[in-house]
């Protein structure tokens, strides 16, 4: 049975939004209307979650919105840099003692060191930075739920003409006492992910993808 209201035109518009989704690396100074940010968050609220792992939990998903230029967002960036420094130092030490690890992780470690040395993270570049918190349950499925949330938000932002960038390094602060105190949650109670939203300085071209025939394998039904 077809869903009421899901006609050809709606389907074509959805296809267009999916095709236009991009990761935006640079934002303008213009601040989008708060109403649009609320619509993006609402799309995230509607994403699937692991109901069986969170039976009886009502507030299983939360959103924390930081505005560019505020003290709170600067504190978040500071905590993220401190954590990244510690992680980068550990990875670098492991690279020095483990050639196999160095070959695999070396390029990533170098990128981390560049970011750490600059002292700047993309957290503060867009007008809005949003932390999404998904309550931990059993069996653990909060990371999968966060992926659903972010995809919904990303597509809605695209439909509104807004630029969107994942800031997944915030996931590393799930047990950071200072960060959790800042947003008012218990360390380890939630898994985190984040995103930046604003107007893009430019809309990048699509990234290469495998062809449909390369990526898809069909298993036909029995005759």
KAKAMO-V910866 format. One record per backbone hydrogen bond with DSSP energy under -0.5 kcal/mol. NH is the residue of the N-H (numbers start at 1). CO is the residue of the C=O. If there is no record, write none. Layout:
BEGIN
NH_CO, NH_CO
END
This chain:
BEGIN
6_3, 7_5, 11_7, 12_8, 13_9, 14_10, 15_11, 16_12, 17_13, 18_14, 19_15, 20_16, 21_17, 21_18, 24_22, 24_164, 28_199, 32_30, 36_33, 37_33, 38_34, 39_35, 40_36, 41_37, 42_38, 43_39, 44_40, 45_41, 46_42, 47_44, 51_49, 53_50, 54_50, 54_51, 55_52, 57_54, 58_56, 60_58, 62_133, 64_131, 65_63, 66_64, 66_129, 68_127, 70_67, 74_70, 75_71, 76_72, 77_73, 78_74, 79_75, 80_76, 81_77, 82_78, 83_79, 84_80, 85_81, 86_82, 87_83, 88_84, 89_85, 90_86, 91_87, 92_88, 93_89, 94_90, 95_91, 96_92, 97_93, 98_94, 102_98, 103_99, 104_100, 105_101, 106_102, 109_105, 110_106, 111_107, 112_108, 113_109, 114_110, 115_111, 116_112, 117_113, 118_114, 119_115, 120_115, 124_121, 125_122, 126_122, 128_197, 129_66, 130_195, 131_64, 132_130, 132_193, 133_62, 133_131, 134_191, 135_60, 135_133, 136_189, 138_53, 145_141, 146_142, 147_143, 148_144, 149_145, 150_146, 151_147, 152_148, 153_149, 154_150, 155_151, 156_152, 157_153, 158_154, 159_155, 160_156, 161_158, 162_157, 163_198, 165_196, 167_194, 170_167, 171_168, 172_169, 173_170, 174_171, 176_173, 177_175, 180_176, 181_177, 182_178, 183_179, 184_180, 185_180, 188_174, 189_186, 191_134, 193_132, 195_130, 196_165, 197_128, 198_163, 199_30, 201_26, 204_202, 215_211, 216_212, 220_218
END
